[in-house]
Amino acid sequence: MQLTMAKESPKDVEMKEADSAATTEQGKKETDLITLEDIKDQVKHIEKAVATKEPRFMLRALRSLLPIRRRLNATIIRKVIGGYFSPTYAPKDVLLSFIEEPMETDGPGTPFRPRSGKALALPVLPELEVYIHLLVVLYLLDLGRNKEAVKCSDLLMDKLQTHNRRSLDQLSAKAYFYHSRAYEMVGKLDKIRSFLHARLRTATLRHNDEGTAQLLNLLLRNYLHYNLYDQADKLVAKSTFPELASNNEWARFLYYIGRIKAIQLEYSEAHKHLVQALRKAPQHTAVGFKQTVNKLAVTVELLLGDIPDRLLFRQPQLRKTLYPYFQLTQAVRAGNLARFNEVLENFGSKFQSEDTYTLIIRLRHNVIKTGVRMINLSYSRISLANVAQKLQLDSPEDAEFIVAKAIRDGVIEATIDHEKGYVQSKENIDIYSTREPMNAFHQRITFCLDVHNSSVKAMRFPPKSYNKDLESAEIPSDK
């Protein structure tokens, strides 16, 4: 049986396209309306934070910054600026100059008027002005208009310098972060170093803990971006990171210290700080940060002579990004110098882009050391020529030097017969008669104590509940 299908007429196709376009336009308008209502709610939180002097309301507004940022467009920004700033307000035209004119079909049809009548004539809170200005900076950064974002952010910094309000501390810290980000995007991060130092002094004198933590991290990022590890180390040594800073800032700070210590060959300290950074990081978000920290942590762990747990490389969020490091771990674990060189050749550019190449080059000695240890376990006696062949060294003399260094460092228990040219392994001693088990237990106990101390410091209690309990206990005694 022959089936025939009726062809759609051009008019039907045009009607379907028009309907889909209308549906898309209607969905966009609804999204814009929801975004405007969300911004309106966050403005209420900011006003409440200023009125009650409670920082938690400001934190709630800042936490909502990321989801709002994803939905920003020119129509929304213009309506927010027009809705909260009066027509005679001077900074209004400056902010509007960074936003392009929207199309006539864009945006919700109804005007956005959160403040009207007498309320519109009242002066705008500095916190609200900074918040809206920050939205404009984020919008420009997301569009890739980095040079305009730098100009807009400079204006925001000038505005912040004229105010000294505790309710602005958290907003100013966020503004500093995006100010540094804007300069980083245009490749002029070194231009703001003196500015960041000046703001750090001011924030420290004003006991602005959140701003101090943010500025310290920005300065460390600034130094490490240009490989100025000595200056970064001096900054850490001469400054005190605020104990009351948020976990996110602590995580960044610990990661930067880990990088500095790793470059300075202090691998144990570096690994400790990197583990603490992972513990401070958010559990279900900040995937990129955890990937970066784990790359460095794996490299440092290999430099310490340890092999990372295989389960780390099987985690869904880390499997793909840690694949080169898994290949590297396999090469170090096997003591295979040829495979190590192959991994370097295949993934060298990736290691360089991730700032781990310098540390990975140092692993060559660890690969050779592991190979020497495996040879020592496998053979009671072996010639230096065979050692050089197995380790892919140039000559037996090189093998003799490497084995002698391994014996001196305590890597293997053996003696070298220089005249006959062989290595004689000693009998393996009982490991439990050495200090190694005690060192391992000490490391684990220290880790558990650090977790306990960090947990105690992170606990929060209602500030006035203790006084209420005392008052209620005093009332019966008076009677």
C-alpha beads as a LAMMPS data file, in Angstrom:
LAMMPS data file: protein, C-alpha beads

479 atoms
478 bonds

1 atom types
1 bond types

-500.0 500.0 xlo xhi
-500.0 500.0 ylo yhi
-500.0 500.0 zlo zhi

Masses

1 110.0

Atoms # bond

1 1 1 0.000 0.000 0.000
2 1 1 1.420 3.359 -0.984
3 1 1 1.310 6.078 1.643
4 1 1 1.091 9.708 0.610
5 1 1 1.904 12.611 2.909
6 1 1 0.373 16.011 2.405
7 1 1 2.916 18.784 2.021
8 1 1 2.651 21.691 4.400
9 1 1 1.814 24.981 2.754
10 1 1 4.160 27.981 3.157
11 1 1 1.490 29.761 5.187
12 1 1 1.376 26.898 7.745
13 1 1 5.154 27.014 8.154
14 1 1 5.097 30.793 8.616
15 1 1 2.330 30.524 11.227
16 1 1 4.290 27.886 13.185
17 1 1 7.431 30.006 13.136
18 1 1 5.457 33.047 14.291
19 1 1 3.868 31.045 17.127
20 1 1 7.242 29.700 18.321
21 1 1 8.760 33.206 18.180
22 1 1 5.836 34.596 20.187
23 1 1 6.185 31.813 22.776
24 1 1 9.927 32.469 23.104
25 1 1 9.322 36.204 23.483
26 1 1 6.660 35.614 26.125
27 1 1 8.991 33.262 28.057
28 1 1 11.761 35.880 27.946
29 1 1 9.437 38.545 29.333
30 1 1 8.351 36.262 32.169
31 1 1 11.991 35.503 33.003
32 1 1 12.781 39.224 33.083
33 1 1 9.818 39.865 35.382
34 1 1 10.977 37.118 37.774
35 1 1 14.528 38.518 37.746
36 1 1 13.269 42.018 38.560
37 1 1 11.239 40.642 41.457
38 1 1 14.300 38.754 42.715
39 1 1 16.381 41.944 42.606
40 1 1 13.584 43.745 44.452
41 1 1 13.680 41.075 47.189
42 1 1 17.463 41.360 47.530
43 1 1 17.171 45.155 47.822
44 1 1 14.754 44.611 50.721
45 1 1 17.342 42.352 52.386
46 1 1 19.989 45.061 51.947
47 1 1 17.715 47.722 53.447
48 1 1 16.891 45.376 56.328
49 1 1 20.618 44.713 56.909
50 1 1 21.259 48.457 57.162
51 1 1 18.274 49.059 59.442
52 1 1 18.920 46.139 61.833
53 1 1 22.753 46.093 61.477
54 1 1 22.552 42.336 60.961
55 1 1 25.164 41.089 58.419
56 1 1 23.238 37.874 57.697
57 1 1 20.706 39.764 55.570
58 1 1 23.523 41.230 53.487
59 1 1 25.016 37.746 53.119
60 1 1 21.672 36.486 51.843
61 1 1 21.628 39.197 49.174
62 1 1 25.191 38.411 48.104
63 1 1 24.477 34.675 47.898
64 1 1 21.716 35.434 45.391
65 1 1 24.088 37.458 43.228
66 1 1 25.191 34.471 41.113
67 1 1 21.719 33.225 40.027
68 1 1 20.647 36.817 39.281
69 1 1 23.846 37.410 37.302
70 1 1 23.005 34.576 34.894
71 1 1 19.717 36.257 33.901
72 1 1 20.868 39.862 33.548
73 1 1 20.326 41.752 30.294
74 1 1 20.240 45.375 29.153
75 1 1 16.491 45.703 29.726
76 1 1 16.667 44.506 33.328
77 1 1 19.666 46.717 34.169
78 1 1 18.004 49.814 32.706
79 1 1 14.751 49.170 34.561
80 1 1 16.574 48.630 37.878
81 1 1 18.563 51.861 37.460
82 1 1 15.434 53.781 36.449
83 1 1 13.354 52.234 39.217
84 1 1 15.644 53.023 42.151
85 1 1 17.399 56.234 41.047
86 1 1 15.531 59.510 40.625
87 1 1 15.828 61.328 37.248
88 1 1 17.941 64.066 38.854
89 1 1 20.436 61.616 40.406
90 1 1 23.836 62.314 38.803
91 1 1 25.367 58.753 38.801
92 1 1 22.284 57.448 37.014
93 1 1 23.369 58.761 33.599
94 1 1 26.919 57.491 34.160
95 1 1 25.681 53.933 34.748
96 1 1 23.242 54.093 31.829
97 1 1 26.088 55.111 29.512
98 1 1 27.580 51.596 29.947
99 1 1 24.310 49.871 28.964
100 1 1 23.229 49.643 25.349
101 1 1 19.714 50.706 24.303
102 1 1 17.384 47.673 24.349
103 1 1 15.161 46.739 21.420
104 1 1 11.543 47.829 21.545
105 1 1 10.316 44.247 21.907
106 1 1 12.636 43.475 24.849
107 1 1 11.629 43.336 28.457
108 1 1 8.332 43.310 30.355
109 1 1 5.608 45.617 29.132
110 1 1 4.741 47.017 32.531
111 1 1 7.136 49.600 34.015
112 1 1 9.258 48.632 37.016
113 1 1 8.562 51.077 39.866
114 1 1 9.757 49.739 43.224
115 1 1 10.061 53.320 44.497
116 1 1 7.545 55.921 43.514
117 1 1 6.298 59.320 44.667
118 1 1 8.044 60.649 47.757
119 1 1 10.164 57.510 48.159
120 1 1 11.846 58.157 44.792
121 1 1 12.890 61.635 45.943
122 1 1 14.616 60.294 49.069
123 1 1 18.419 59.741 48.900
124 1 1 19.531 56.275 47.873
125 1 1 21.309 54.137 50.461
126 1 1 25.035 53.809 49.690
127 1 1 24.660 50.033 50.014
128 1 1 21.931 49.964 47.376
129 1 1 23.946 52.210 45.062
130 1 1 27.003 49.926 45.356
131 1 1 24.842 46.828 44.762
132 1 1 23.337 48.202 41.532
133 1 1 26.753 49.451 40.379
134 1 1 28.132 45.954 41.014
135 1 1 25.371 44.452 38.851
136 1 1 26.503 46.697 35.985
137 1 1 30.135 45.552 36.401
138 1 1 29.045 41.896 36.336
139 1 1 26.934 42.490 33.245
140 1 1 29.880 44.049 31.384
141 1 1 32.232 41.228 32.415
142 1 1 29.796 38.564 31.224
143 1 1 29.507 40.265 27.825
144 1 1 33.294 40.373 27.452
145 1 1 33.364 44.188 27.440
146 1 1 36.378 44.123 29.740
147 1 1 37.720 47.633 29.093
148 1 1 34.324 49.161 29.917
149 1 1 34.137 46.891 32.986
150 1 1 37.492 48.323 34.153
151 1 1 36.199 51.906 33.800
152 1 1 32.945 51.065 35.565
153 1 1 34.803 49.262 38.356
154 1 1 37.168 52.226 38.822
155 1 1 34.130 54.449 39.387
156 1 1 32.815 51.932 41.913
157 1 1 36.144 51.980 43.808
158 1 1 36.063 55.801 43.933
159 1 1 32.563 55.582 45.337
160 1 1 33.567 53.082 48.034
161 1 1 36.458 55.263 49.222
162 1 1 34.033 58.040 50.175
163 1 1 32.126 55.816 52.657
164 1 1 33.083 54.274 55.988
165 1 1 30.093 52.137 56.944
166 1 1 30.233 48.686 58.546
167 1 1 27.168 47.639 56.547
168 1 1 29.260 48.104 53.390
169 1 1 32.021 45.688 54.452
170 1 1 30.697 42.581 52.710
171 1 1 29.607 44.451 49.594
172 1 1 32.971 46.182 49.317
173 1 1 34.784 42.826 49.601
174 1 1 32.766 41.477 46.674
175 1 1 33.430 44.693 44.707
176 1 1 37.200 44.347 45.298
177 1 1 37.095 40.810 43.916
178 1 1 35.425 41.822 40.644
179 1 1 37.649 44.908 40.384
180 1 1 40.681 42.619 40.408
181 1 1 38.949 40.248 37.998
182 1 1 38.285 43.055 35.505
183 1 1 41.958 44.093 35.510
184 1 1 43.017 40.453 35.188
185 1 1 40.848 40.061 32.079
186 1 1 42.632 42.979 30.363
187 1 1 46.083 41.737 31.456
188 1 1 46.857 44.660 33.780
189 1 1 46.729 42.936 37.133
190 1 1 50.007 44.518 38.258
191 1 1 48.523 48.029 37.861
192 1 1 46.268 47.666 40.916
193 1 1 48.823 46.172 43.318
194 1 1 49.495 49.452 45.148
195 1 1 45.740 50.154 45.283
196 1 1 45.095 46.753 46.888
197 1 1 47.832 47.375 49.469
198 1 1 46.310 50.759 50.355
199 1 1 42.830 49.263 50.723
200 1 1 44.262 46.399 52.820
201 1 1 45.758 48.905 55.292
202 1 1 42.430 50.730 55.508
203 1 1 40.413 47.522 55.953
204 1 1 42.770 46.315 58.698
205 1 1 42.539 49.605 60.605
206 1 1 38.734 49.537 60.370
207 1 1 38.586 45.875 61.497
208 1 1 36.833 44.924 58.268
209 1 1 37.485 41.173 58.499
210 1 1 35.758 40.190 55.255
211 1 1 37.481 42.956 53.293
212 1 1 40.880 42.141 54.842
213 1 1 40.538 38.452 53.936
214 1 1 39.430 39.254 50.386
215 1 1 42.233 41.771 49.803
216 1 1 44.906 39.426 51.185
217 1 1 43.750 36.712 48.802
218 1 1 43.686 39.150 45.875
219 1 1 47.234 40.282 46.618
220 1 1 48.438 36.679 46.855
221 1 1 46.741 35.883 43.551
222 1 1 48.347 38.993 42.085
223 1 1 51.841 37.930 43.171
224 1 1 51.425 34.290 42.130
225 1 1 50.069 35.349 38.727
226 1 1 53.506 36.854 38.017
227 1 1 55.412 34.054 39.861
228 1 1 56.527 36.439 42.627
229 1 1 56.679 33.725 45.285
230 1 1 59.128 35.517 47.589
231 1 1 56.927 38.619 47.807
232 1 1 53.873 36.446 48.419
233 1 1 55.688 34.584 51.208
234 1 1 56.712 37.887 52.846
235 1 1 53.105 39.120 52.672
236 1 1 51.863 35.964 54.415
237 1 1 54.589 36.247 57.078
238 1 1 53.859 39.913 57.867
239 1 1 50.055 39.782 57.876
240 1 1 47.430 37.991 59.933
241 1 1 44.493 36.365 58.200
242 1 1 41.207 37.153 60.061
243 1 1 39.886 34.230 62.093
244 1 1 36.288 35.320 61.430
245 1 1 36.649 35.240 57.632
246 1 1 34.272 33.027 55.667
247 1 1 35.176 29.444 54.761
248 1 1 35.471 30.376 51.073
249 1 1 38.154 32.965 51.809
250 1 1 39.937 30.540 54.125
251 1 1 39.930 27.900 51.400
252 1 1 41.511 30.319 48.899
253 1 1 44.087 31.488 51.429
254 1 1 45.125 27.937 52.352
255 1 1 45.432 27.014 48.667
256 1 1 47.734 29.972 47.989
257 1 1 49.904 29.056 50.989
258 1 1 50.043 25.476 49.688
259 1 1 51.318 26.727 46.327
260 1 1 53.966 28.904 47.964
261 1 1 55.190 26.112 50.261
262 1 1 55.332 23.617 47.375
263 1 1 57.587 25.895 45.329
264 1 1 59.792 26.412 48.413
265 1 1 60.276 22.610 48.770
266 1 1 58.250 22.475 52.009
267 1 1 56.078 19.626 50.764
268 1 1 54.706 18.469 54.128
269 1 1 53.443 21.968 54.964
270 1 1 52.110 22.390 51.430
271 1 1 50.161 19.126 51.585
272 1 1 48.707 20.001 55.000
273 1 1 47.431 23.369 53.758
274 1 1 46.002 21.880 50.555
275 1 1 44.081 19.234 52.507
276 1 1 42.692 21.960 54.781
277 1 1 41.693 24.003 51.705
278 1 1 39.712 21.044 50.351
279 1 1 38.057 20.615 53.744
280 1 1 37.066 24.295 53.891
281 1 1 35.738 24.343 50.300
282 1 1 31.974 23.937 49.643
283 1 1 30.971 20.292 49.428
284 1 1 28.582 20.382 46.463
285 1 1 29.738 23.440 44.506
286 1 1 33.064 25.112 43.575
287 1 1 33.970 22.147 41.350
288 1 1 36.647 24.117 39.487
289 1 1 38.373 25.144 42.709
290 1 1 38.431 21.571 44.018
291 1 1 39.827 20.321 40.708
292 1 1 42.654 22.883 40.848
293 1 1 43.507 22.068 44.467
294 1 1 43.457 18.314 43.819
295 1 1 45.875 18.659 40.890
296 1 1 48.389 20.406 43.107
297 1 1 47.700 18.066 46.051
298 1 1 48.353 14.953 43.920
299 1 1 51.641 16.427 42.661
300 1 1 52.787 17.363 46.183
301 1 1 51.801 13.928 47.523
302 1 1 53.931 12.275 44.831
303 1 1 56.833 14.560 45.749
304 1 1 56.446 13.409 49.354
305 1 1 56.952 9.825 48.172
306 1 1 53.321 8.798 48.763
307 1 1 50.872 7.399 46.224
308 1 1 47.395 9.056 46.110
309 1 1 44.346 6.892 46.700
310 1 1 42.957 5.391 43.492
311 1 1 39.406 6.343 44.527
312 1 1 40.346 10.011 44.105
313 1 1 40.805 9.531 40.363
314 1 1 37.451 7.725 40.049
315 1 1 35.290 10.562 41.361
316 1 1 32.958 11.781 38.568
317 1 1 33.909 15.444 39.026
318 1 1 37.644 14.698 38.961
319 1 1 38.003 11.720 36.614
320 1 1 38.501 13.644 33.381
321 1 1 40.564 16.559 34.693
322 1 1 42.869 14.310 36.781
323 1 1 43.504 11.793 33.994
324 1 1 47.012 13.170 33.160
325 1 1 47.871 13.072 36.871
326 1 1 46.634 9.469 37.081
327 1 1 49.034 8.538 34.263
328 1 1 51.776 10.410 36.111
329 1 1 50.992 8.532 39.330
330 1 1 51.179 5.196 37.514
331 1 1 54.618 6.098 36.134
332 1 1 55.933 7.175 39.551
333 1 1 54.436 4.137 41.276
334 1 1 56.107 1.765 38.816
335 1 1 59.385 3.683 38.850
336 1 1 59.247 3.627 35.038
337 1 1 61.325 6.511 33.702
338 1 1 60.341 5.866 30.071
339 1 1 56.650 6.094 30.917
340 1 1 57.282 9.229 32.989
341 1 1 58.971 10.912 30.010
342 1 1 56.095 9.817 27.782
343 1 1 53.531 11.405 30.126
344 1 1 55.565 14.629 30.171
345 1 1 55.676 14.659 26.375
346 1 1 51.928 14.034 25.988
347 1 1 50.630 16.359 28.717
348 1 1 53.474 18.876 29.139
349 1 1 51.485 21.805 27.736
350 1 1 48.558 20.990 30.046
351 1 1 50.851 20.852 33.090
352 1 1 52.363 24.213 32.119
353 1 1 48.940 25.847 31.786
354 1 1 48.002 24.526 35.246
355 1 1 51.238 25.810 36.890
356 1 1 52.311 22.323 38.014
357 1 1 55.009 21.656 35.392
358 1 1 57.850 22.997 37.570
359 1 1 56.883 20.641 40.400
360 1 1 56.366 17.676 38.067
361 1 1 59.879 18.065 36.655
362 1 1 61.147 17.474 40.201
363 1 1 59.366 14.102 40.213
364 1 1 62.030 12.599 37.932
365 1 1 64.216 11.993 40.999
366 1 1 61.278 10.311 42.755
367 1 1 60.742 8.008 39.767
368 1 1 64.400 6.991 39.824
369 1 1 64.285 6.581 43.611
370 1 1 61.230 4.308 43.338
371 1 1 62.972 2.281 40.625
372 1 1 66.043 1.849 42.840
373 1 1 63.845 0.734 45.742
374 1 1 62.046 -1.859 43.583
375 1 1 65.363 -3.181 42.257
376 1 1 66.632 -3.465 45.828
377 1 1 63.561 -5.475 46.832
378 1 1 63.783 -7.754 43.774
379 1 1 67.524 -8.544 43.705
380 1 1 69.912 -9.493 46.489
381 1 1 72.806 -8.661 44.158
382 1 1 72.777 -6.827 40.825
383 1 1 75.481 -5.244 38.704
384 1 1 75.602 -1.483 38.220
385 1 1 75.396 -1.989 34.455
386 1 1 72.051 -3.785 34.861
387 1 1 70.828 -1.034 37.224
388 1 1 71.686 1.572 34.576
389 1 1 69.861 -0.481 31.924
390 1 1 66.715 -0.893 34.047
391 1 1 66.641 2.784 35.034
392 1 1 67.501 3.874 31.456
393 1 1 70.571 5.798 32.586
394 1 1 73.472 6.750 30.366
395 1 1 76.254 4.795 32.102
396 1 1 77.019 2.516 35.105
397 1 1 78.782 5.488 36.717
398 1 1 75.495 7.410 36.802
399 1 1 73.814 4.379 38.354
400 1 1 76.576 4.199 40.978
401 1 1 76.043 7.840 41.993
402 1 1 72.257 7.432 42.179
403 1 1 72.438 4.213 44.225
404 1 1 74.992 5.804 46.581
405 1 1 72.671 8.786 47.153
406 1 1 69.720 6.434 47.766
407 1 1 71.777 4.568 50.384
408 1 1 72.812 7.829 52.058
409 1 1 69.194 9.115 52.121
410 1 1 68.004 5.859 53.702
411 1 1 65.865 4.864 50.709
412 1 1 67.477 1.407 50.503
413 1 1 69.624 -0.774 52.728
414 1 1 72.547 -1.921 50.570
415 1 1 76.287 -1.723 49.973
416 1 1 78.217 -1.004 46.762
417 1 1 81.239 -3.038 45.712
418 1 1 83.105 -0.479 43.612
419 1 1 85.823 -2.866 42.401
420 1 1 83.496 -5.622 41.141
421 1 1 80.754 -3.136 40.148
422 1 1 77.658 -4.551 41.864
423 1 1 75.139 -3.627 44.557
424 1 1 74.614 -6.012 47.485
425 1 1 71.235 -5.660 49.251
426 1 1 71.020 -6.145 52.995
427 1 1 68.356 -8.233 54.687
428 1 1 65.089 -6.361 55.168
429 1 1 64.616 -5.361 58.768
430 1 1 61.312 -5.462 60.607
431 1 1 59.565 -2.150 59.875
432 1 1 57.794 -2.252 63.258
433 1 1 61.136 -1.955 65.009
434 1 1 61.700 1.434 63.376
435 1 1 60.128 4.863 64.018
436 1 1 58.021 4.724 60.849
437 1 1 54.803 3.364 62.479
438 1 1 55.020 6.022 65.193
439 1 1 55.422 8.762 62.569
440 1 1 52.410 7.456 60.654
441 1 1 50.253 7.419 63.825
442 1 1 51.489 10.892 64.746
443 1 1 50.460 12.201 61.318
444 1 1 46.959 10.724 61.645
445 1 1 46.476 11.993 65.213
446 1 1 47.577 15.498 64.182
447 1 1 45.101 15.437 61.303
448 1 1 42.232 14.399 63.616
449 1 1 43.117 17.106 66.134
450 1 1 43.177 19.729 63.355
451 1 1 39.720 18.621 62.186
452 1 1 38.412 18.839 65.772
453 1 1 39.881 22.312 66.335
454 1 1 38.531 23.594 63.009
455 1 1 35.076 22.212 63.831
456 1 1 35.035 23.920 67.222
457 1 1 36.072 27.243 65.673
458 1 1 33.386 26.931 62.987
459 1 1 30.558 26.413 65.504
460 1 1 28.203 29.344 65.954
461 1 1 25.910 30.094 68.878
462 1 1 23.029 32.560 69.314
463 1 1 24.637 35.690 70.785
464 1 1 22.010 36.508 73.443
465 1 1 20.640 33.129 74.470
466 1 1 23.246 32.666 77.222
467 1 1 22.232 35.962 78.884
468 1 1 18.549 34.983 78.753
469 1 1 19.313 31.709 80.506
470 1 1 21.152 33.603 83.222
471 1 1 18.247 36.004 83.708
472 1 1 15.751 33.169 83.947
473 1 1 17.991 31.433 86.508
474 1 1 18.276 34.603 88.608
475 1 1 14.497 35.201 88.846
476 1 1 13.676 32.164 91.091
477 1 1 16.674 32.909 93.320
478 1 1 15.390 36.462 93.917
479 1 1 12.021 35.122 94.937

Bonds

1 1 1 2
2 1 2 3
3 1 3 4
4 1 4 5
5 1 5 6
6 1 6 7
7 1 7 8
8 1 8 9
9 1 9 10
10 1 10 11
11 1 11 12
12 1 12 13
13 1 13 14
14 1 14 15
15 1 15 16
16 1 16 17
17 1 17 18
18 1 18 19
19 1 19 20
20 1 20 21
21 1 21 22
22 1 22 23
23 1 23 24
24 1 24 25
25 1 25 26
26 1 26 27
27 1 27 28
28 1 28 29
29 1 29 30
30 1 30 31
31 1 31 32
32 1 32 33
33 1 33 34
34 1 34 35
35 1 35 36
36 1 36 37
37 1 37 38
38 1 38 39
39 1 39 40
40 1 40 41
41 1 41 42
42 1 42 43
43 1 43 44
44 1 44 45
45 1 45 46
46 1 46 47
47 1 47 48
48 1 48 49
49 1 49 50
50 1 50 51
51 1 51 52
52 1 52 53
53 1 53 54
54 1 54 55
55 1 55 56
56 1 56 57
57 1 57 58
58 1 58 59
59 1 59 60
60 1 60 61
61 1 61 62
62 1 62 63
63 1 63 64
64 1 64 65
65 1 65 66
66 1 66 67
67 1 67 68
68 1 68 69
69 1 69 70
70 1 70 71
71 1 71 72
72 1 72 73
73 1 73 74
74 1 74 75
75 1 75 76
76 1 76 77
77 1 77 78
78 1 78 79
79 1 79 80
80 1 80 81
81 1 81 82
82 1 82 83
83 1 83 84
84 1 84 85
85 1 85 86
86 1 86 87
87 1 87 88
88 1 88 89
89 1 89 90
90 1 90 91
91 1 91 92
92 1 92 93
93 1 93 94
94 1 94 95
95 1 95 96
96 1 96 97
97 1 97 98
98 1 98 99
99 1 99 100
100 1 100 101
101 1 101 102
102 1 102 103
103 1 103 104
104 1 104 105
105 1 105 106
106 1 106 107
107 1 107 108
108 1 108 109
109 1 109 110
110 1 110 111
111 1 111 112
112 1 112 113
113 1 113 114
114 1 114 115
115 1 115 116
116 1 116 117
117 1 117 118
118 1 118 119
119 1 119 120
120 1 120 121
121 1 121 122
122 1 122 123
123 1 123 124
124 1 124 125
125 1 125 126
126 1 126 127
127 1 127 128
128 1 128 129
129 1 129 130
130 1 130 131
131 1 131 132
132 1 132 133
133 1 133 134
134 1 134 135
135 1 135 136
136 1 136 137
137 1 137 138
138 1 138 139
139 1 139 140
140 1 140 141
141 1 141 142
142 1 142 143
143 1 143 144
144 1 144 145
145 1 145 146
146 1 146 147
147 1 147 148
148 1 148 149
149 1 149 150
150 1 150 151
151 1 151 152
152 1 152 153
153 1 153 154
154 1 154 155
155 1 155 156
156 1 156 157
157 1 157 158
158 1 158 159
159 1 159 160
160 1 160 161
161 1 161 162
162 1 162 163
163 1 163 164
164 1 164 165
165 1 165 166
166 1 166 167
167 1 167 168
168 1 168 169
169 1 169 170
170 1 170 171
171 1 171 172
172 1 172 173
173 1 173 174
174 1 174 175
175 1 175 176
176 1 176 177
177 1 177 178
178 1 178 179
179 1 179 180
180 1 180 181
181 1 181 182
182 1 182 183
183 1 183 184
184 1 184 185
185 1 185 186
186 1 186 187
187 1 187 188
188 1 188 189
189 1 189 190
190 1 190 191
191 1 191 192
192 1 192 193
193 1 193 194
194 1 194 195
195 1 195 196
196 1 196 197
197 1 197 198
198 1 198 199
199 1 199 200
200 1 200 201
201 1 201 202
202 1 202 203
203 1 203 204
204 1 204 205
205 1 205 206
206 1 206 207
207 1 207 208
208 1 208 209
209 1 209 210
210 1 210 211
211 1 211 212
212 1 212 213
213 1 213 214
214 1 214 215
215 1 215 216
216 1 216 217
217 1 217 218
218 1 218 219
219 1 219 220
220 1 220 221
221 1 221 222
222 1 222 223
223 1 223 224
224 1 224 225
225 1 225 226
226 1 226 227
227 1 227 228
228 1 228 229
229 1 229 230
230 1 230 231
231 1 231 232
232 1 232 233
233 1 233 234
234 1 234 235
235 1 235 236
236 1 236 237
237 1 237 238
238 1 238 239
239 1 239 240
240 1 240 241
241 1 241 242
242 1 242 243
243 1 243 244
244 1 244 245
245 1 245 246
246 1 246 247
247 1 247 248
248 1 248 249
249 1 249 250
250 1 250 251
251 1 251 252
252 1 252 253
253 1 253 254
254 1 254 255
255 1 255 256
256 1 256 257
257 1 257 258
258 1 258 259
259 1 259 260
260 1 260 261
261 1 261 262
262 1 262 263
263 1 263 264
264 1 264 265
265 1 265 266
266 1 266 267
267 1 267 268
268 1 268 269
269 1 269 270
270 1 270 271
271 1 271 272
272 1 272 273
273 1 273 274
274 1 274 275
275 1 275 276
276 1 276 277
277 1 277 278
278 1 278 279
279 1 279 280
280 1 280 281
281 1 281 282
282 1 282 283
283 1 283 284
284 1 284 285
285 1 285 286
286 1 286 287
287 1 287 288
288 1 288 289
289 1 289 290
290 1 290 291
291 1 291 292
292 1 292 293
293 1 293 294
294 1 294 295
295 1 295 296
296 1 296 297
297 1 297 298
298 1 298 299
299 1 299 300
300 1 300 301
301 1 301 302
302 1 302 303
303 1 303 304
304 1 304 305
305 1 305 306
306 1 306 307
307 1 307 308
308 1 308 309
309 1 309 310
310 1 310 311
311 1 311 312
312 1 312 313
313 1 313 314
314 1 314 315
315 1 315 316
316 1 316 317
317 1 317 318
318 1 318 319
319 1 319 320
320 1 320 321
321 1 321 322
322 1 322 323
323 1 323 324
324 1 324 325
325 1 325 326
326 1 326 327
327 1 327 328
328 1 328 329
329 1 329 330
330 1 330 331
331 1 331 332
332 1 332 333
333 1 333 334
334 1 334 335
335 1 335 336
336 1 336 337
337 1 337 338
338 1 338 339
339 1 339 340
340 1 340 341
341 1 341 342
342 1 342 343
343 1 343 344
344 1 344 345
345 1 345 346
346 1 346 347
347 1 347 348
348 1 348 349
349 1 349 350
350 1 350 351
351 1 351 352
352 1 352 353
353 1 353 354
354 1 354 355
355 1 355 356
356 1 356 357
357 1 357 358
358 1 358 359
359 1 359 360
360 1 360 361
361 1 361 362
362 1 362 363
363 1 363 364
364 1 364 365
365 1 365 366
366 1 366 367
367 1 367 368
368 1 368 369
369 1 369 370
370 1 370 371
371 1 371 372
372 1 372 373
373 1 373 374
374 1 374 375
375 1 375 376
376 1 376 377
377 1 377 378
378 1 378 379
379 1 379 380
380 1 380 381
381 1 381 382
382 1 382 383
383 1 383 384
384 1 384 385
385 1 385 386
386 1 386 387
387 1 387 388
388 1 388 389
389 1 389 390
390 1 390 391
391 1 391 392
392 1 392 393
393 1 393 394
394 1 394 395
395 1 395 396
396 1 396 397
397 1 397 398
398 1 398 399
399 1 399 400
400 1 400 401
401 1 401 402
402 1 402 403
403 1 403 404
404 1 404 405
405 1 405 406
406 1 406 407
407 1 407 408
408 1 408 409
409 1 409 410
410 1 410 411
411 1 411 412
412 1 412 413
413 1 413 414
414 1 414 415
415 1 415 416
416 1 416 417
417 1 417 418
418 1 418 419
419 1 419 420
420 1 420 421
421 1 421 422
422 1 422 423
423 1 423 424
424 1 424 425
425 1 425 426
426 1 426 427
427 1 427 428
428 1 428 429
429 1 429 430
430 1 430 431
431 1 431 432
432 1 432 433
433 1 433 434
434 1 434 435
435 1 435 436
436 1 436 437
437 1 437 438
438 1 438 439
439 1 439 440
440 1 440 441
441 1 441 442
442 1 442 443
443 1 443 444
444 1 444 445
445 1 445 446
446 1 446 447
447 1 447 448
448 1 448 449
449 1 449 450
450 1 450 451
451 1 451 452
452 1 452 453
453 1 453 454
454 1 454 455
455 1 455 456
456 1 456 457
457 1 457 458
458 1 458 459
459 1 459 460
460 1 460 461
461 1 461 462
462 1 462 463
463 1 463 464
464 1 464 465
465 1 465 466
466 1 466 467
467 1 467 468
468 1 468 469
469 1 469 470
470 1 470 471
471 1 471 472
472 1 472 473
473 1 473 474
474 1 474 475
475 1 475 476
476 1 476 477
477 1 477 478
478 1 478 479
